């Protein structure tokens, strides 16, 4: 009887260990809740989180990145204190000084405006032409640089450039401290934000440009998707930084 009791207890412990191991493995293998991309230029590396609140833009961007579509394209339009734009398919191997910004794919993405997503510094937004539905370009995007505002300046923007739409109080605080471009809100879809490496874009913002805002020296990009292990390490580091 004693031998049977020992054997039973050992099997019980082994079963518990096996269950715990399987749960841990399942947790490790589970798909992360958020998707991130790595944007690389000659000025460094930036990590961008794609918003789940804008699934059409998120999924389209992921698809293009997986296809390697953006690799070798240019950041073709840089305006200081405003934004850095890229993704024009015509920019691949474009001649020096050639006008860019009109290229696109053969479809658009329906606008996904969200009240909680706004044009603070560091967000990723979709470019578009002046179509009435405000549908987004399938390919072109921009990173917001912007500038900081006073309450008075924000009041003026609401009246003069935002058709009277009021900026929520918490967004006002962001525009007064971090900065951005508030008059783009609800006009262009915001679908992600830089979570690490904003300094890369700050450096790009300073490059010399021509009369069409194209950099005099080509600024090529390479974009890849972060793997699951990389996402877990990143989110752990971000959580730790938020606590400190």
BADOFI-106938 format. One record per residue: x negated, y, z negated of N, C-alpha, C in turn; residue in one letter. Coordinates in steps of 0.02 Angstrom, whole numbers, plus 50000, padded with zeros to 5 digits. Each point is the difference from the previous one (the first is absolute). Example, Ala and Ser with C-alpha at 12.3 -4.5 7.8 and 13.67 -1.06 7.14 Angstrom:
<seses>
493404971649610500455005950000499555006050000A 500185005350036499585005949997500395005549963S 
</seses>
This chain:
<seses>
499594993950000500415006150000499575006250000X 499464999949961499575005949997499695001450068X 499794994850035499695000950066500505003050049X 500634997749996500525002750044500135007449985X 499985001749936500125007049980499455004550026X 499374997649995499435004050025500065000950075X 500174994550035500065000350073500555004850020X 500564999749964500575004550015499805007349991X 499655001449945499805006949986499515002650053X 499544995850021499525001850051500355001550066X 500484995650018500375001250062500415006449997X 500275001349940500405006149991499565006250010X 499404999949970499545005650007499785001050072X 499854994450033499805000350070500555002950044X 500634998049984500575002650038500075007549992X 499905002449938500055007249987499455003750038X 499394997349997499445003150035500125000250075X 500284994650026500144999750072500525005250020X 500525000749959500525005050015499725007049998X 499595001449949499695006749994499555001450060X 499624994950020499555000850058500395001450064X 500554996350009500415000950060500335006950001X 500225002349941500305006749996499495005450016X 499394999149974499475004850013499825000250074X 499964994050030499844999550071500555003250043X 500634998849979500565002950037499995007549996X 499845002649940499965007349990499455003050043X 499424996550004499445002550039500164999950075X 500374994950021500154999350072500585004350022X 500405002549952500595004150018499795006250039X 500435002050045499875005950040500045006249956X 499525004550004500025006249960500625004050017X 500245004049952500605004050010499885005850048X 499375002250005499845005850042499474998250052X 500045003550057499504999150053499545006150001X 499364998750011499505005450003499594999250063X 499775005650027499544999850057499375003949983X 499464998150032499365003349992499845003850064X 499915006549994499825004250057499275001949993X 499624998450052499275001249998499815004950055X 499595005049983499725004650049499255000849983X 499675004350039499295001449985499915003649934X 500555002649973499975003849937500174995849939X 500154993750010500144995749943500604995650010X 500284997949943500574995350000500565002849955X 500604999150023500595002049962500494994249997X 500344999249943500504994849992500695003349996X 500464997550040500675002950005500524994749981X 500445001849955500574995749982500595001750046X 500314994850027500585000950043500634999349957X 500475004650008500605000049958500504994750021X 500264996449951500534995150013500675003550014X 500055006449981500625003750011500105001750074X 499484999250041500055001450071499784993850039X 500404994749998499794993550028499895000050076X 500375004150037499915000050072499315002750019X 499815005449968499345003050013499444995549972X 500114997449941499504995549970499874994050044X 500524996650021499914993950039499705001450069X 500205005550031499715001850065499265001549993X 499825003649948499295001749989499594993749988X 500264995649959499644993749985499914995950064X 500524999750041499964996350063499445002850044X 499985006650008499485003050042499304999049972X 499945000549934499354999049968499764992850012X 500454995249991499824993050010499774998750072X 500295003750046499824999250071499345003550017X 499735003849953499395003850013500125006150043X 500635002250003500185005550044499615006449984X 499915001549936499705006449982499245000250004X 499694994250002499274999849998499715003450062X 499605005249988499695003750055500395006150023X 500625000949974500375006150016499725005849959X 500215006050017499715006049969500505003549953X 499715003449952500375005349966499905006050045X 500515001550039499925004750056500225007149983X 500325000949943500275006749983499895001349926X 499605005049984499855001649930500105007549989X 500455001649954500145006949984499895000949925X 499525004149982499835001049930500615002649961X 500074997549939500565001849956500674998050028X 500004995250046500634997650029500004992450004X 499664997150050500024992750007499474997550048X 499924993350000499524996550043500394994650038X 500035000550066500434995850041499594995350044X 500274994050009499664995150044500504994950025X 499734995150038500424994650025500245000650071X 499805005250035500205000850071499644994650040X 500374995550033499664994750039499575002850057X 500165006150023499605003150053499315002349976X 499904999949934499375002549973499434994950005X 500184993850015499474994950008499585001650062X 499375001149989499535001650054500185006450037X 500355004649966500195006350032499395004350013X 500025003650056499445004450019499945005649949X 499395002449991499885005649955500425006050019X 500345002949951500395005950012500684998950032X 500154993850018500654998650031500565001349950X 500565002650025500575001249957500324993449978X 500174999449936500294993949974500625001749957X 500394994849986500585001049958500664998150032X 500004998850065500624998350035500104992550009X 499494996049986500054992850011500424996549947X 500324994650020500414996149953500134993150029X 500354995949962500234993550024500705000950030X 500294994650024500635000850037500624999349956X 499945001849936500574999949955499885005049943X 500525001649964499945004449942500274996349938X 499885003049942500244997249936500535004749972X 500604997449984500515004449970499745003449937X 500205006249990499795003749940500224996449937X 499565000149950500154997049934499865005349946X 500425005049997499905005349951500244997649931X 499605001349950500174998349931499885006149956X 500485001849958499925006049959499384999749955X 499814993949981499444999249954499325000150034X 500004999850067499375000050038499915006750034X 499475003449984499915006850025499275001150020X 499875005750031499355001250032499485003049953X 499874996549946499465002049955499334998250032X 499475002949975499344998550027499864992549993X 499744997250055499804993049999500514995150027X 500605002450018500484995150026499874998550073X 500244994150020499984997850070500695001150029X 500035003550056500645001550032499964998650074X 500584998950030500044998650072500085006450039X 499615000550054500085005650046500614998850044X 500225005150035500564999250046500025006050047X 500414999350053500135005750043500635003449975X 500255004950037500585003849978500664996650021X 500074993649986500634996650017500535001449947X 500635000550020500545001949954500114995249941X 499834993650009500094995149947499414999949951X 499485003750016499395000249959499694993049993X 500094996050052499694993450001499245000850005X 499654995249971499275000549995499644996850059X 499415002650013499554996750047499864993049974X 499944995250046499844993249980499274999349980X 499595004750021499274999249991499675005749961X 500195006250013499645005649971500225001549928X 499525001849960500135001349929499555005849977X 500135002549940499565005149972499944999349925X 499455002449975499875000349928500065007349980X 500405001549949500105006849978499425002549958X 499755005850016499525003749958500385005649964X 500255004850037500425005249971499635004849955X 500385003649960499725004849953500475000649940X 499775003449948500435001049941500415006450008X 500575000149966500475005650005500195002749931X 500195006349999500305003049941500754999050004X 500355001349944500734999650001500285004950050X 499715005950004500245005050047499934997850072X 499434996850015499894997650068500494994450017X 500144995749952500484994650012500705002850009X 500175005249962500655003250009500075002850071X 499475003050024500015002850068500084994650052X 499644994349990500054994550048500714997350002X 500324999449943500694997449998500465004450043X 499895006449997500435004750037499825000550074X 499355000550013499775001650068499894993850044X 499784994449970499804994350042500364993549983X 500415000149948500324993849979500765000650000X 500265005150033500725001050008500384999849934X 499675002649949500345000449935499964993749958X 499724994650026499954993849961499545001149940X 500234997949941499625001249939499514994349986X 499405001949981499494995149982500114997849928X 500084993549986500104997749931499445002349954X 500175001049937499525002749951499364996049995X 500064993349999499404995949993499555000450062X 500315001050059499615000750061499665006950002X 500345005049973499705006649994499354999749960X 500014996349946499394999449959499434996950039X 500164995150042499494996750041499735005050051X 500445003750032499785004850051499605005749968X 500125001549936499635005349966499324997649974X 499924993649991499384997349971499584996050049X 500314995150031499644995750048500015003150070X 500575002950018500075003150065500344995550051X 500085002750060500334996250053500295004850052X 500514997550036500335004050052500754999049992X 500315003749955500714999049983500495001050057X 499845004350049500485001350053500054994350051X 499594994849991500074994050042500494994949970X 500205001049938500454995349967500664999450037X 500244993750007500614998350035499985001750075X 499405001150023499915001150073499554994650030X 499544997449961499554994750022500014994549946X 499994993750022500044994549953499344998849964X 500025000249934499434998249959500044992649984X 499464996250013500054992749989499404996949965X 499605004249968499444997349961499615005549967X 499494998249961499575005049969499314997249985X 499525004350002499314998249984499964998849924X 499744994149981499924998549929499274999949979X 499565000050049499285000149985499635002650062X 499515004349989499595002350055500275006150037X 500385004249965500255006150033499425004650021X 499444999349967499415004150018499794999050072X 500144994150028499834998950071500385004850044X 500655000849987500405004650040499825007349985X 499825001449938499795006849984499375001950040X 499574995150012499405001350041500195000850073X 500464995850023500225000650070500325006850012X 500355002649950500345006450008499525005650017X 499374999249982499515005450008499624999750067X 500134995050041499624999450062500185005650049X 499545001850043500115005250050500484997450054X 500465004350022500494998150050500015005150057X 500324998050056500065004650057500675003849994X 500185003650053500605004149999500644995949997X 499954993550014500584995549995500004995949936X 499575001949953499934996849935499704993050004X 499724998350058499654993650007499295000849974X 499764995349958499315000349977499505000150058X 499485004049992499495000350053499634993450006X 499914996749944499704993349999500564994949988X 500034994850040500534995049993500014997049930X 500594999549971500094997149934500414993650007X 499644994550010500344993650011500234996849935X 500524995950006500284996549941499974992550010X 500014996649944500084992849998500474998649942X 500544996350012500494998749948500104992549992X 499974997749938500104992949984500484999449941X 500294994249992500474998749945499624996849942X 500135002349940499684997049942500284993049987X 499554995449983500214993249985500284999649929X 500324994549984500354999449936499535001049941X 499434996950002499525000949945499785007249993X 499905003350056499805007149999500555004349971X 500634998350016500575003949974500044999249924X 499904994049976500044998949927499455003849964X 499414999850027499455003649967500125007550003X 500265002450057500145007150007500535002349950X 500554996349997500555002049955499794999649927X 499584995349984499744999649932499575006149984X 499585002050048499585005949990500425006449996X 500515000550042500435005849999500385000649934X 500254994249975500365000049936499545002049943X 499394997650002499515001749947499835007450002X 499935002750061499845007150007500585004449976X 500614997650010500595003749979500055000349924X 499784994649967500034999749927499485004649967X 499435000850034499455003949970500105007550008X 
</seses>
